Structure formats: C-alpha cells, structure tokens
Amino acid sequence: MELDSRTDRSFARARGRAALAAGVLGLLLAVGGCGASGDSSGSNEKAADSKYAPSGERAGAGADADGAASAAEDRADGKPSGSKAAPKPGATATHVIRTATLSVEVKSVPKAVAAARGVAEGAGGLVASENTERLDDTYETSHLVLRVPQDRFQEVLRELAGSGKLLSRTSNAKDVTDQVVDVDSRIATQRASVARVRELMDRAEKISDVVALEGELSSRQSDLESLLAQQSSLKDRTSLATITLDLTPPDAPDDDGREEDAGFLDALGGGWGAFVTMLRWVAVAFGAALPFLLTGALALLVWRALRRRGAVRTAAPAGTPEKEGTPAP
C-alpha cells in the first residue's frame, strides 16, 4: 500500500510538470501568434487606408507629376502654367477697358469744342482727334475723341453731357484681366526662352549650330516683341478711357443737307434763295456777254454808216442836171 501511494504521487507530479510545460509552451505560441497577427493587421490597415483614402491624398504624388508635366507643356506652348493657378501678386488688380459715345446739341460748336478740350485736359487726359465740318454758312459740327484716366471717367462724362442738350449716350466696359495676365505670363516665358537660346549660342562651337540658333533666336525675339506690343496696347486702353463726342448746333441739317420738318416758311425761304441765285447767275452771264454785245453793236453801227454813205454816192450822179447846148440823146 505504501508503494502504491508513492507511485501515485510520482505520477501526479509528472502530470503537473507536463501540464506546466504545456501551459508555458501554449503561452509562448500565443504571444508569437499575436505579434504576427498584429504585423499582418497593420500592413492590411495600411493597404486599406491607401486603397480607400481620398483621391487628393491617394494621388498626391501622381498629381504633382502630372501638374509638373502640364506646366512644362504650357511653358513650351507659351501659355500660363495652369488656368487654376493662383495669380501673381502684380496681376491681382482688375483691368477694364471703358468706352463711351455722346451726342450733344449745343448753341455754339466752337465754344463747346474748347470747353470739351478743357475738361479732358483738366482731368489729366488729352484730345486724341478732332474733326470739325462746316455744312453750310450757318451750321457746323464737330467730332472729338477724348482720352481720360479711368478714375475720372464718370466725372468727365457728366460734365460733357451737361454742356448742352443730350441727344444720345452709350457706355461700355470690358474686363480684360485674364488677357492681361495671359500676356504677362507669355512675356515672362518668352523672355526665359530667349535667354536659353542665347546661352546655347554662347556654348555653340559649330557654325551650323550658330546659324540655326540665330534663326531660332530671331523668331523668338519677334514673338516677344509682338507680345510686348499687345501688353503696351492693353496698358494704354486700360489706363485711359475713350470718349467719342459729337457736337451739333440746333436744327442742323441732316446728312442729305435738308432740314427736318420743313414747312411753308422753309419752302418759301428755299424758293426765294433759288430766285436770288438765278438772278445772280443771269447777272453773271450778262456781264460775261456784255463785251461781245458791245463789240457787235459797234460793228453794226459802222456797217450801217458805211452802207448809207455808199447809197448817197450812188444816187448823186443819177440826179445831176444836163448842160446847155448839149444835144439830147
């Protein structure tokens, strides 16, 4: 009995040790499995985040590469780097071309022309062109083109419209900010292109390369000059507004030379004028023909006097009396 009890205790201790070893081994395996599953789950989460991330974050690098490529293509074409790119600090201002046309009826056209010139020059502008036409002895009209600063545009319009009776008025404003920004960007790109060609010319060693680069440089400089001319034109039109002013007197004749709404008195005046004109032409014609008439009359008088004298001489021998002692025939 004592031997059996000792044997049972030995088996119990052996089972306890085996269970403890199995537990330690299972714990080690569990810890290793958790680490591996954590790594795999982390990589899976990263892949999922990359797959389901927003399009802007997921394609950041690709978008940057595409943007750089498109910018390079735009620079090669002479266009801005991107239509949605932020504008440059110097191109944030709004550029507007303003034009207006006024037709004003005034009592004295010369005085109105002088006043309009003074208004434009007083505002810091100028008279670009002036054309005065006299329709007849009474009427004359004037056509002026004024250039005034943009900030004085409305003020000058009010003064010109108030110089007489306003017949018509039109005004127009065109925003050319995008065009100005585009031209400025093209100029910057073209200047960089010209500079690159000049650098290549400085490093060229063959005559053929120099000749080819000179042709390319000439072409690019020509494009640059054209862009500079466009920039100058835009600057002039956006800095100075254009006002076209037509000045006419009251009851001025129309383009056909006839007054509007002609009545009996107008017709009577026209008929009297035609009658006086006819008398003038008759007097002119008579004065032109008078020397010829006087010469003809003088010639006629001389001819009649000579004829009368010849008739007297012819009649004298026929009426002479016969002498005494002369036999009758």
C-alpha positions as CSV (number, residue, x, y, z in Angstrom):
1,M,0.0,0.0,0.0
2,E,2.8,2.3,0.9
3,L,4.4,1.5,-2.5
4,D,1.2,2.3,-4.4
5,S,0.8,5.6,-2.7
6,R,4.3,6.6,-3.6
7,T,3.7,5.6,-7.2
8,D,0.6,7.7,-7.4
9,R,2.3,10.8,-6.0
10,S,5.1,10.3,-8.7
11,F,2.6,10.2,-11.5
12,A,0.7,13.2,-10.1
13,R,3.9,15.2,-10.0
14,A,4.8,14.1,-13.5
15,R,1.4,15.1,-14.8
16,G,1.7,18.5,-13.1
17,R,5.1,19.1,-14.7
18,A,3.7,18.1,-18.1
19,A,0.7,20.4,-17.7
20,L,3.0,23.3,-16.6
21,A,5.3,22.7,-19.6
22,A,2.3,22.6,-21.9
23,G,0.9,25.8,-20.4
24,V,4.2,27.6,-20.9
25,L,4.5,26.4,-24.5
26,G,1.0,27.4,-25.2
27,L,1.6,30.9,-23.8
28,L,4.7,31.3,-25.9
29,L,2.8,30.2,-29.0
30,A,0.0,32.6,-28.2
31,V,2.4,35.6,-27.8
32,G,4.1,34.8,-31.1
33,G,0.8,34.5,-32.9
34,C,-0.4,37.8,-31.5
35,G,2.7,39.6,-32.7
36,A,2.5,38.1,-36.2
37,S,-1.2,38.9,-36.4
38,G,-0.5,42.5,-35.3
39,D,2.1,43.0,-38.0
40,S,-0.2,41.5,-40.7
41,S,-3.1,43.5,-39.5
42,G,-1.0,46.7,-39.5
43,S,0.1,46.1,-43.1
44,N,-3.5,45.3,-44.1
45,E,-4.7,48.5,-42.5
46,K,-2.1,50.5,-44.3
47,A,-3.2,48.9,-47.6
48,A,-6.8,49.6,-46.9
49,D,-6.0,53.2,-46.0
50,S,-4.1,53.6,-49.2
51,K,-7.0,52.0,-51.2
52,Y,-9.8,53.9,-49.6
53,A,-8.1,57.2,-49.0
54,P,-9.5,60.4,-50.6
55,S,-8.5,60.9,-54.2
56,G,-6.5,64.0,-53.5
57,E,-4.4,62.3,-50.8
58,R,-4.1,59.0,-52.6
59,A,-2.9,60.5,-55.9
60,G,-0.8,63.3,-54.4
61,A,2.5,62.2,-56.0
62,G,0.8,61.4,-59.3
63,A,-1.0,64.8,-59.3
64,D,2.3,66.6,-58.6
65,A,3.9,64.8,-61.5
66,D,1.0,65.5,-63.8
67,G,1.0,69.1,-62.8
68,A,4.7,69.4,-63.5
69,A,4.2,67.8,-66.9
70,S,1.3,70.1,-67.8
71,A,3.2,73.1,-66.6
72,A,6.1,72.1,-68.8
73,E,3.8,71.7,-71.8
74,D,2.2,75.1,-71.2
75,R,5.6,76.8,-70.9
76,A,6.6,75.2,-74.2
77,D,3.4,76.5,-75.9
78,G,3.9,79.9,-74.4
79,K,0.8,79.6,-72.2
80,P,0.4,80.1,-68.4
81,S,1.3,77.2,-66.2
82,G,-2.3,76.5,-65.3
83,S,-5.7,78.1,-65.6
84,K,-6.4,77.4,-61.9
85,A,-3.0,78.6,-60.7
86,A,-3.0,81.4,-58.2
87,P,-2.4,84.8,-59.8
88,K,0.8,86.7,-59.3
89,P,0.7,89.5,-56.8
90,G,1.1,92.1,-59.5
91,A,-1.8,90.7,-61.6
92,T,-4.5,90.7,-58.9
93,A,-5.8,94.1,-60.0
94,T,-8.8,94.3,-62.3
95,H,-8.2,95.6,-65.8
96,V,-11.2,97.1,-67.6
97,I,-11.5,98.9,-71.0
98,R,-14.1,101.6,-70.8
99,T,-15.6,103.4,-73.8
100,A,-18.5,105.9,-74.2
101,T,-20.2,107.8,-77.1
102,L,-22.0,111.1,-76.5
103,S,-24.1,113.2,-78.9
104,V,-24.8,116.7,-77.6
105,E,-26.7,119.6,-79.1
106,V,-25.0,122.9,-78.3
107,K,-25.7,126.6,-79.2
108,S,-22.1,127.3,-80.3
109,V,-20.0,124.4,-81.6
110,P,-16.6,126.2,-81.3
111,K,-17.2,127.2,-77.7
112,A,-18.3,123.6,-76.9
113,V,-15.2,122.2,-78.5
114,A,-13.0,124.5,-76.4
115,A,-14.9,123.6,-73.3
116,A,-14.6,119.8,-74.0
117,R,-10.9,120.2,-74.6
118,G,-10.5,122.0,-71.3
119,V,-12.5,119.3,-69.4
120,A,-10.3,116.5,-70.9
121,E,-7.0,118.2,-70.2
122,G,-8.2,119.3,-66.7
123,A,-8.8,115.7,-65.9
124,G,-5.3,114.7,-66.9
125,G,-6.4,113.4,-70.4
126,L,-6.0,114.6,-73.9
127,V,-7.8,115.1,-77.2
128,A,-6.8,112.2,-79.4
129,S,-8.5,113.5,-82.6
130,E,-10.8,116.4,-83.7
131,N,-12.7,116.8,-86.9
132,T,-14.9,119.9,-87.5
133,E,-17.0,120.1,-90.6
134,R,-18.9,123.1,-91.9
135,L,-22.2,122.1,-93.5
136,D,-23.2,125.5,-94.9
137,D,-22.7,129.2,-94.0
138,T,-24.7,128.7,-90.7
139,Y,-24.2,125.1,-89.5
140,E,-21.0,123.2,-88.4
141,T,-20.5,120.0,-86.5
142,S,-17.5,118.6,-84.6
143,H,-16.4,115.1,-83.8
144,L,-13.9,114.6,-81.0
145,V,-12.2,111.6,-79.5
146,L,-11.1,112.2,-75.9
147,R,-8.8,110.0,-73.7
148,V,-9.2,110.4,-69.9
149,P,-8.0,108.5,-66.9
150,Q,-10.2,105.7,-65.6
151,D,-10.8,107.2,-62.2
152,R,-12.1,110.5,-63.8
153,F,-14.2,108.7,-66.5
154,Q,-17.7,109.2,-64.9
155,E,-16.9,112.7,-63.9
156,V,-15.9,113.8,-67.4
157,L,-19.0,112.1,-68.8
158,R,-21.2,114.1,-66.6
159,E,-19.6,117.4,-67.5
160,L,-19.7,116.7,-71.2
161,A,-23.3,115.5,-71.1
162,G,-24.3,118.7,-69.2
163,S,-22.7,121.1,-71.7
164,G,-25.9,121.1,-73.8
165,K,-28.9,119.0,-74.8
166,L,-28.0,115.3,-74.6
167,L,-29.2,113.5,-77.7
168,S,-27.8,110.1,-77.1
169,R,-25.3,108.3,-74.8
170,T,-23.8,104.8,-74.8
171,S,-21.2,103.3,-72.5
172,N,-19.4,100.1,-72.5
173,A,-17.0,98.3,-70.0
174,K,-14.9,95.2,-70.9
175,D,-13.0,93.2,-68.4
176,V,-9.6,92.1,-69.8
177,T,-7.9,91.0,-66.6
178,D,-7.5,87.4,-67.9
179,Q,-6.0,88.7,-71.1
180,V,-3.5,91.0,-69.3
181,V,-2.4,88.1,-67.0
182,D,-2.1,85.8,-70.0
183,V,0.1,88.3,-71.9
184,D,2.3,89.0,-68.9
185,S,2.8,85.2,-68.4
186,R,3.6,84.7,-72.1
187,I,6.1,87.6,-72.0
188,A,7.9,86.0,-68.9
189,T,8.0,82.6,-70.6
190,Q,9.2,84.1,-73.9
191,R,12.0,86.1,-72.2
192,A,13.2,82.9,-70.5
193,S,13.1,81.1,-73.8
194,V,15.2,83.9,-75.5
195,A,17.7,83.7,-72.6
196,R,18.1,80.0,-73.0
197,V,18.7,80.3,-76.8
198,R,21.4,82.9,-76.1
199,E,23.1,80.6,-73.6
200,L,23.1,77.9,-76.2
201,M,24.6,80.3,-78.7
202,D,27.4,81.2,-76.3
203,R,28.2,77.5,-75.9
204,A,27.9,76.6,-79.6
205,E,31.1,75.6,-81.4
206,K,29.9,74.7,-84.9
207,I,28.9,77.4,-87.4
208,S,25.9,75.4,-88.4
209,D,24.7,75.3,-84.8
210,V,25.2,79.1,-84.5
211,V,23.2,79.7,-87.7
212,A,20.3,77.5,-86.6
213,L,20.3,79.1,-83.1
214,E,20.3,82.6,-84.7
215,G,17.2,81.8,-86.7
216,E,15.5,80.4,-83.6
217,L,16.5,83.5,-81.6
218,S,15.2,85.9,-84.2
219,S,11.9,84.0,-84.3
220,R,11.5,84.1,-80.5
221,Q,12.5,87.7,-80.3
222,S,9.9,88.6,-82.9
223,D,7.2,86.8,-80.8
224,L,8.4,88.6,-77.7
225,E,8.2,92.0,-79.5
226,S,4.6,91.1,-80.6
227,L,3.7,90.3,-77.0
228,L,5.2,93.5,-75.7
229,A,3.2,95.5,-78.3
230,Q,0.0,93.7,-77.0
231,Q,0.9,94.5,-73.5
232,S,1.5,98.2,-74.3
233,S,-1.8,98.4,-76.1
234,L,-3.7,96.8,-73.2
235,K,-2.0,99.1,-70.7
236,D,-2.9,102.2,-72.8
237,R,-6.6,101.1,-73.2
238,T,-7.0,100.1,-69.5
239,S,-5.3,103.2,-68.1
240,L,-7.1,105.7,-70.3
241,A,-10.8,105.5,-71.1
242,T,-12.1,106.6,-74.6
243,I,-14.9,109.1,-75.1
244,T,-16.3,109.9,-78.5
245,L,-18.1,113.2,-78.5
246,D,-20.3,114.6,-81.4
247,L,-21.3,118.2,-81.1
248,T,-24.1,119.7,-83.3
249,P,-26.0,123.0,-83.3
250,P,-29.8,123.3,-83.0
251,D,-31.7,122.4,-86.2
252,A,-28.6,121.3,-88.0
253,P,-29.2,119.8,-91.5
254,D,-29.2,116.1,-91.8
255,D,-26.7,114.1,-93.9
256,D,-28.7,114.9,-97.1
257,G,-28.4,118.6,-96.5
258,R,-32.2,119.0,-95.8
259,E,-33.6,120.3,-92.6
260,E,-36.0,118.1,-90.7
261,D,-39.7,119.0,-90.5
262,A,-39.7,121.6,-93.4
263,G,-42.8,123.8,-93.6
264,F,-44.2,126.6,-95.7
265,L,-41.8,129.2,-94.5
266,D,-38.9,126.9,-95.1
267,A,-40.2,126.2,-98.6
268,L,-40.7,130.0,-99.2
269,G,-37.2,130.7,-98.0
270,G,-35.8,128.0,-100.2
271,G,-37.7,129.4,-103.2
272,W,-36.5,132.9,-102.6
273,G,-33.0,131.7,-102.3
274,A,-33.3,129.9,-105.6
275,F,-34.7,133.0,-107.2
276,V,-31.9,135.2,-105.9
277,T,-29.4,132.6,-107.1
278,M,-31.0,132.6,-110.5
279,L,-30.7,136.4,-110.7
280,R,-27.1,136.1,-109.7
281,W,-26.4,133.7,-112.5
282,V,-28.3,135.8,-115.0
283,A,-26.2,138.9,-114.0
284,V,-23.0,136.9,-114.2
285,A,-24.0,135.6,-117.7
286,F,-24.9,139.1,-118.8
287,G,-21.7,140.6,-117.5
288,A,-19.7,137.8,-119.3
289,A,-21.6,138.5,-122.6
290,L,-21.6,142.3,-122.4
291,P,-18.2,142.9,-124.1
292,F,-19.3,140.7,-127.0
293,L,-22.6,142.6,-127.3
294,L,-20.9,146.0,-127.3
295,T,-18.5,144.9,-129.9
296,G,-21.3,143.5,-132.1
297,A,-23.4,146.7,-131.7
298,L,-20.4,148.9,-132.6
299,A,-19.7,146.8,-135.7
300,L,-23.4,147.1,-136.7
301,L,-23.3,150.9,-136.4
302,V,-20.2,151.1,-138.5
303,W,-21.6,148.9,-141.2
304,R,-24.8,150.9,-141.4
305,A,-22.9,154.2,-141.7
306,L,-20.8,152.8,-144.5
307,R,-23.8,151.5,-146.3
308,R,-25.6,154.8,-146.1
309,R,-22.6,156.7,-147.4
310,G,-22.3,154.3,-150.3
311,A,-26.0,154.7,-151.2
312,V,-25.6,158.6,-151.3
313,R,-22.7,158.4,-153.6
314,T,-24.6,156.1,-156.0
315,A,-27.7,158.4,-156.1
316,A,-25.7,161.6,-156.8
317,P,-24.6,161.0,-160.4
318,A,-28.1,159.9,-161.4
319,G,-29.7,163.3,-160.3
320,T,-27.1,165.7,-161.9
321,P,-28.7,168.3,-164.5
322,E,-27.7,168.4,-168.2
323,K,-25.5,171.2,-169.5
324,E,-26.9,173.8,-172.1
325,G,-26.1,173.1,-175.7
326,T,-25.7,169.5,-175.2
327,P,-27.9,167.7,-177.6
328,A,-30.4,165.4,-176.2
329,P,-29.6,161.9,-176.9
